[in-house]
Amino acid sequence: MEQEKEVASHLEGASPVDARAALKRLAPELCGKVLQYLGSSRSLDLLVGAEEGERAVILGTLPLALRIQWESNAQYPERSVGRFMDPTEAVFPESMSAEEATSLLRNMVQREFVTYGFVLNADKVLVGVLVMRDLLFAAPAARLADIMVRSPFALSPQTELQDAMRQVVTRHFPVYPVVDGEGHLAGVVRGYRLFEAQAVEISAQPGTMVGVEKEERLSTEWWRSFKLRHPWLQINLLTAFVAGAVVSGFQDTIDKLVILAAFLPVLAGQSGNTGCQALAVTIRGITLGDYKPGALLGLVRKEAMLGLLNGLFVGIVAGGGMYFMATQQNNPAAAVLSLVVVFAMMGSCIISGVSGVIVPIALKRLGFDPATASSIFLTTATDVASMGMLLGLATVLIL
């Protein structure tokens, strides 16, 4: 057990190419155990780029029932419930007696870990779940239809992982049946597999927000990391030019009021933090299913109000700093400069907070992952807003 766990942990951090090569070098029995430890979804992800023959050899190390199930799982999207399904042998007709089911289970538990039994009707539709405790205390002649839990909760194989997590978050069952559109049992999915996958998804979000792809791991080759990261840096550079163009448009203002240059990073930093706070809360809401269609306007109003209040109180402190610096330099416009900082801080915090809501929701509506490179677009919005408002107000009110 320790050996396959150690090998599986190594493969988790390896690139798909390296992982496939490592699997082929393992003894067939160990390879099959490692794949079972990794689970269907992760194993199939590793085998996506494999040639048909190579894929067949590796999957051939699995028990027949598991291999058939995984080959069926491959037809479903990557982040769907269907990719995580395992087969189950604990399937019984509703007409079977408790004594007959118990006799069959004695043999099954020698081969697999059985949590529930699944009861089907004559049309092979899932109609109930058999709890081992109920079976233990049932009369030997009792029919399973009389002791099963009717109309059991079940997942659909097409359901996305995030949606499935919302459905099971209050149930905490160790195993969930998965049924197709006609109610036929397609497989089972273990609860810990869903939670593991969701944990990986959440852990990847901080990286995707700055352009680090989910497939990159610590052991990813440097050239592949470069290929995955560099395009986003080019996009970031392009958006940085937008902020630079705003500053260059007020070059005369900066030449006449050099003191403003010291407060450009102050405003950019504070408004950036305001936007990141709104962004984090919005992405969390989308992930947990708290965001509902039609809630956008309410969220925008909320973040605008928070930006106004936060900007006001932070702006008062920053404005005091500006007044102190300007008076030390004997600048006759010290009072006006301090007001410029206060109003610029308020305006930029409002814009950054609203952007923190709009950016991820817009990406989601366009069909993209709402966390993907959100901070790149958010940073552009906050930089343009903070620098533009500070320099623009100074130009209008002082020059």
Secondary structure as GFF3:
##gff-version 3
##sequence-region A 1 399
A	DSSP	alpha_helix	2	12	.	.	.	ID=ss1
A	DSSP	alpha_helix	16	25	.	.	.	ID=ss2
A	DSSP	alpha_helix	28	38	.	.	.	ID=ss3
A	DSSP	alpha_helix	40	46	.	.	.	ID=ss4
A	DSSP	alpha_helix	52	59	.	.	.	ID=ss5
A	DSSP	alpha_helix	64	73	.	.	.	ID=ss6
A	DSSP	three_ten_helix	81	84	.	.	.	ID=ss7
A	DSSP	beta_strand	91	93	.	.	.	ID=ss8
A	DSSP	alpha_helix	98	108	.	.	.	ID=ss9
A	DSSP	beta_strand	116	120	.	.	.	ID=ss10
A	DSSP	beta_strand	126	131	.	.	.	ID=ss11
A	DSSP	alpha_helix	132	137	.	.	.	ID=ss12
A	DSSP	alpha_helix	144	147	.	.	.	ID=ss13
A	DSSP	beta_strand	149	150	.	.	.	ID=ss14
A	DSSP	alpha_helix	161	168	.	.	.	ID=ss15
A	DSSP	beta_strand	175	179	.	.	.	ID=ss16
A	DSSP	beta_strand	185	190	.	.	.	ID=ss17
A	DSSP	alpha_helix	191	208	.	.	.	ID=ss18
A	DSSP	alpha_helix	222	248	.	.	.	ID=ss19
A	DSSP	alpha_helix	251	256	.	.	.	ID=ss20
A	DSSP	three_ten_helix	258	263	.	.	.	ID=ss21
A	DSSP	alpha_helix	264	288	.	.	.	ID=ss22
A	DSSP	alpha_helix	296	328	.	.	.	ID=ss23
A	DSSP	alpha_helix	334	365	.	.	.	ID=ss24
A	DSSP	alpha_helix	374	397	.	.	.	ID=ss25
###
